[in-house]
Amino acid sequence: MTPAELSLTVLHAVRRAVDDGVLRVEVPSRVKVERARPGGAGEYASNVALTLARPAGRSALEVAGIIGERLRDVPGLDGVEITGPGFLNFTLQSDAGREVVRAVADAGVAYGHGTALAGTEVRFAEVAEERAEIVVETVVRLLRSQGARAAVDGWDDESSYAGSGARETSSHPAPHSRVHVHPASHPAPPSRVHVHPAPHSPIHPHPTPRERVHVRPDRLGVDAARWGLLRAAPGDRALEGEGLLVQHERNGLFRVRYAYSRVRRLVVNGEQLGVTPVYETPVEAAELIGALGDHPVVLLAAARHRAPDRVARHLEAVADALLAFQHTVLPLGDEKPSAAHRSRLALAEAAGTVLAGGLSVLGISAPDRI
């Protein structure tokens, strides 16, 4: 990790803290990091917590702790220490890309799933409005991916929801059923996710969430309709219209699925060129590595805040970073296949796995070809 990459990583941590509502400040345009002074801790240091303390209405030590918490287990960082009045001190790993590729390979599409919410039980009130059903169904899946127990009053059949650590090997999610857990003897009032309603026209009195999106008035199809309902924040108006079907960079769903299909094509083309995805040497792709490293944090934040739109926006960021990186992956012209190409292909393949896993959480398929 270079100093520039470290600066970007810390900036991402500040932005996540603001998105989580923990810090109420304007996100700075950049974060300054510099070599730690002689006798100091770590290799690099930043005074970002001191600069944000006054506008945040907190002490610099509190701000440093909030930022430091969001830098735990970030690929490329070996350690974060708070010193003095609130300086953040960083010790770097030698190769962040290697760590993130290994982590994704070990977990597959369940990369980012964990047990941070183990012991948490959430019960949602039964919903009937189309968009609310889709959002709640997805939030239940997010909560379970982080180890929580989650259910919806009046729903049954848990088979379609992957629990924490479960892996879905198919890029085409199973149809979604409803879930029900018998309430405790003294249940807490059920939670609600408030959404801006979207129009629907059910084909029978009690359609499942997947059947509901089949009958959107604009007949977008399941994947585009789900993206339209989930990409906007629950309290905002859902995305609608033919723009969700346009194969153009303005369409976030198209970019995400196209990026995934590009990864599949790169792997096939690599095989033809004798390039296998094996991470052997450091890869210069700070934006992509950072986005992949952020994925577990984004899934956890989306679960905690009942906000599947965070996952959709993050997938767009991963797709954009991958599409900017793709042209460097395989040999061009007279280039000979090398360890650099194999490592780049391994990183691209990891990005594809993250895209497929994220789409699966949203109940959207990841086609090999577009």
N, C-alpha and C positions, 0 to 999 in steps of 0.2 A: 504494500500500500504506500503510495507516494503522499507527500504532504498535501497535494491538491485533492487527492482522493480522501484523505483523512478529513480535510476541511468540509468536503461534500457530505461525508458520513455524519459528521457532527451536526451539520445543517439539517440533514434528514431527521436526526434525533430531535432537534428543536422543533421542527415542523410537526413531527408526530405528537410531541408534548402539547403543542398548540391545538392540533386536531382532536386530541383526547380531552381537551378542555382543562388540562392541569395548569398550563401556563396561559395567561391572558396577555399576550404581547404581540406586536407585529413581528413576523418572521423576518430576520435580517436578510439582506441580499447575499451575504457571504459570512463565513466564520473564519477568523484569522487564527492560524496555528503556527507555532514557531518552535524551533529547537529548544528543549528544556535547558535552563541555565545550569552551569556547573553546580553540583551538589543537590540539584532538584531531582524529582522522581520522574521515571519514565524517559522516553526519547523526545516526545513533543508535548507542548502545553498550549492551553487556550484560556483566555480570560472571558469567554463568552458569557459565563454565568454572572460575572460581575457587571457586565454591560447590560444584561437583561433584568437584573435584580430590581432596580428602581421602578421601571415601567410595569414589572410583574407584581409589585407590592409585596415581595418576599425577600428574605435574606439571600445573599449570594450562595451560601452553603446549601440552602433549600433548593435553589435553582440548579446548582451543580448536581445535587442528588437526583433531581428529576431527570436531567439530561443523561447522567451517568447510568441510571436504571435502564434507559432506552438504548444504551450502547453495549449492554451485556450480550455476550455470545454473538456479536457482530463479526462476520468473517473478516479477517485481517487484523483484528484487535486482540492482543494477547492479554491486555489488562487496562483498566481505567482506575485512576486514583485521584482523590480530591485532597488538595493540600492548601495550607494557608487560609485566606479568607474565602476561597471558593474557586481556586484554579483547578482546571481539569488537566490531568497528566495522563499520557497515553504511551503504552508499550505495544509495538506493532509485531504482528506475525510476519513471517517471511513471504508467504504466498496466500492471499485471501481466496483467490480463485480455486486453488486446490481444495481448500476447506469446504467451500460452498458446493463444488462439484461432488465431493465425497458425501456430504450431507444429503444432497438430493438423490444421489445414487442409492444410498442406504435406505431412504424412506420412500422413494418412488413418488407417486402422486399424492401420498400422505405427508409429504414434506411440509412442515409447518403445523401439523397436528401435534397435540401434546396433552399435558395433564394440568396446565396452569389453573383451570377452573374445576379441577376434581373436588368433589364435596359440595359443589354448588348445584342447587335444584331450582329450576325455573318452570313455572306452569303458566301457560298463556290461556287467556280467555278464548272461547270458540269464536271464530270469525266466519263471515259469509261473503264479504265483498271480495271481488276478484283479486285486486292487487294486494290486499291485506293477507289473503291466503298464501299467495306466492311469497311475500316477504316473510311471513311468520314461518312458513315451511323451510325457507332458506336459513333463517336465523336459528331454528332448531338444529339444523345440520351443522351450522357454525359452532354453536354451543357444544354440541356433542363432540365435534372435532377437537375441542379443547378440554375434554374430560368431564364436562358438566352433564347433569341429567336434565333433559328438557322434554316437555310434552305440551300438548294442546288439548284442552277439555273437549270431549266429544269425538276425538279422532282415535283411530285404531290402526293396528298393523305397523310395527316398527321396521319391517324388513327393508324398506327403501332408504333408511337413514343409516349412513356409516357412522359407527361410534368412533371414539378416540383411538387413533392408531390404525383404524381399518384402512385397507387399500382397495381401491376400485381399479381393476386392471383394464376395464373397457373404457374407451373414450366416449362411449354413448351411454349416459346414465340411464338406470332403470326408471320406469314410470314411477311417479311419486305417490305414495299412499299417505294416510294420515296416521298419527301416533297418539297413544293414550297411555297414561300411567295412572293407576289408582291413587287418588289423593291421600295424604296422611290423615290421621284422625282429626287434626286441627290444622287444616291447610291454610296457607297464607292467601290473601286475595290474589287472583290471577293477574299476571302482567298483561299489558297491552302494547302493541306497536302501532302508533298513530301514523296513518298514511294518507296522502292525498288520493282520493278514490279515482279509479280508472273505469271506463265503461266496459260492460261485458254483456253477453247474451247467452246464458247457459242453455245447453241442449237438453238437459234434464234437471229436475229440482235439486239434485245433490251431486254435481260434477266434482271430480277430483281437481286439484290445482292444475295438473297437466292438461286435463280435458278443457278446463276453462280457457286456457290460452289458445287452444285450437279454434276458438270461436270469437276471437277478437274481430271487431267489425272490419278492420283493414286486412284481415286474413294474412298476417305476417308469417305464420308458421310458429312452431313452439319456441325454437331458439331465439329468434328475433323478438318475439313477443315477451319472452322472459327477460331478455336483456333490456328491453324498453321499460319494463316494470321495475327492474332492480338497479339499473345504472344510475337513475336519479335518486337523490336522498329520499327516504320515505315520506318526508313532509313536503317534498317538491312535486310538481306535476310530472307524471311519467312521460317518457319519450314515446312518441307515436309517429305514424306515417311511413311512407315508402322509403324515407331516408334510412331506415333500419335495414333495408334490403340492398341498398346501393353499395356496389363494390368500389369504394373510394376511401381515401385516407381520412375523410371527414367522419366516416362511420367507425366508431370505436370497436364495435363487435367485429366488423370486417377486418380491422387491423389485427385484433387479437387472434382470430381464427386463421387469417392469412399468415401471420408470424408462425403459428404452430405448424401449418402446412409447409412453410419454407424450411423449418427444421427437419421435417420428415424427408423432404426432397434433398436437403444437404446430406443427410445420413446416407440416402440411396446413392447420390452422386459421389460421396466420399468412398463408399464401398467400391464403386466402379473405378475410382482412381487409386485404390489401395490405401486409403486414409481411414483408419479406424478411430473412433472416439475414445482416446485414452489421454488423460491429463498428465503431461510429462514435464512441461516447462511453464513458467509464469506467463500469463496472458494480460496484455494491456487492454482492459475493457472495464474501466471503473464504473461507468454508469450501469452496465448490465450486471456486473458482480454485485454492486450495491443494491440494485433492485431485487435480485435473487436473495440476497442476504436479508432484505427487509420483509420477505414474504411471511415468515412465521410471526413477526410482530404485527403485520397487517391483519392476518387471520385472527389473532388474539384480540386486537382492538376492535375488529368488526363484530366479533362475538360479544365482547363486553358492552359495546355501544349499540347492539342490535342494528347494525348498519352494513348490510351486504353491499351497498354502493361503494364502500371503501375497497372491497375486493375487486369490483369491476374497474374502478379507477386505477388500482395497482396493476391489474393485468394489462391495461393500456400502457402503463409506464414500462412494464417488462417487454411488451411487444415492440414499443418504439425503440427501446435500447437494443433489442435483438435485431430489428430490421436495419438499424444503423450499423450494426456490427457484422451482419451476414456476409457482406462482400469481401471480408478479410479471411473468411474461414478456410476455403479450399484453395489449392494452388491455381494460379492464373498463368496463362501462356506457357513459357518454358520453365516455370518454377517446378522444382522437384518436391514431392511430398516430404514433409519434415515433422519433427516433434512439435514445432509450433502449430502446424496445421492440425495435428492430432489433438493437441490441447484445446485449440479453438473450437474444434468440432465437439469435443467433450463438453465444453462450456455451453455451446449452442444447444446440445442435446439436453443438458440440465435445464436450460430455459424452456425448451419444449415441454419437459415434464412438469415444470411449475405452471405453465399456461394450461396444460391439460387438467392438472389437479385443481387449479382455480376455477376453471369453467365447470368442472364436475361439481364443485361446491355450490355453484349457482344453478346447477341442473341443466347445463347447456353442453351440447356435444362438441367435440373437437375433431373435425374431419381431417383426414390425411391430405385431401386434395380440395382445392377451391377453384 
